């Protein structure tokens, strides 16, 4: 399953691991995704949403 927010499309970014000797090896920064039930187009679906979308009320939770 891809690590992409279903609401805003936020996905992994690339960067480097840096050792004390400043050696650079590739790594990825993943968004903080949470699996939740949300109402989308009047239907209840399970979606993967980043926490910035949850905090910004871009999703309607189903309790």
VMD Tcl script that draws the C-alpha trace (Angstrom):
set ca {
  {0.00 0.00 0.00}
  {1.38 3.39 -0.96}
  {2.21 5.89 1.75}
  {0.15 8.77 0.33}
  {-2.53 10.89 2.01}
  {-5.92 10.26 0.33}
  {-7.00 13.87 0.94}
  {-4.06 16.16 0.06}
  {-1.78 13.72 -1.77}
  {1.18 14.24 0.58}
  {3.78 11.52 -0.03}
  {7.33 10.56 0.88}
  {10.20 13.02 0.41}
  {13.80 12.01 -0.12}
  {16.85 13.17 1.78}
  {20.11 11.93 3.24}
  {21.26 10.13 6.36}
  {24.28 12.05 7.63}
  {26.91 10.32 9.76}
  {29.41 12.10 11.98}
  {31.89 11.81 9.09}
  {29.27 13.52 6.87}
  {28.79 10.44 4.70}
  {25.52 10.75 2.82}
  {23.22 7.78 2.17}
  {19.71 8.10 0.80}
  {16.65 7.87 3.05}
  {12.95 8.76 2.92}
  {10.79 10.99 5.09}
  {7.26 9.57 5.28}
  {4.14 11.57 6.21}
  {2.37 10.75 9.47}
  {-0.59 8.79 8.07}
  {-3.48 7.52 10.17}
  {-6.09 5.02 9.03}
  {-9.58 6.28 9.83}
  {-13.20 6.03 8.81}
  {-14.40 9.17 7.05}
  {-17.50 10.31 5.23}
  {-16.64 11.02 1.59}
  {-19.38 11.88 -0.93}
  {-22.02 10.71 1.56}
  {-20.44 7.26 1.97}
  {-18.35 5.89 4.82}
  {-14.89 4.78 3.69}
  {-11.64 3.82 5.40}
  {-8.96 6.23 4.26}
  {-5.32 7.02 5.05}
  {-5.12 10.65 6.13}
  {-2.09 12.70 7.19}
  {-2.29 14.37 10.58}
  {-2.13 17.87 9.08}
  {-5.41 17.14 7.24}
  {-6.96 15.80 10.45}
  {-5.85 18.87 12.39}
  {-7.09 21.21 9.63}
  {-10.60 19.60 9.60}
  {-10.32 18.64 5.94}
  {-12.00 15.31 6.74}
  {-15.32 14.52 8.39}
  {-14.84 11.73 10.93}
  {-17.40 8.97 11.43}
  {-17.86 7.95 15.05}
}
mol new
graphics top color blue
foreach p $ca { graphics top sphere $p radius 0.5 }
foreach p [lrange $ca 0 end-1] q [lrange $ca 1 end] { graphics top cylinder $p $q radius 0.2 }
display resetview
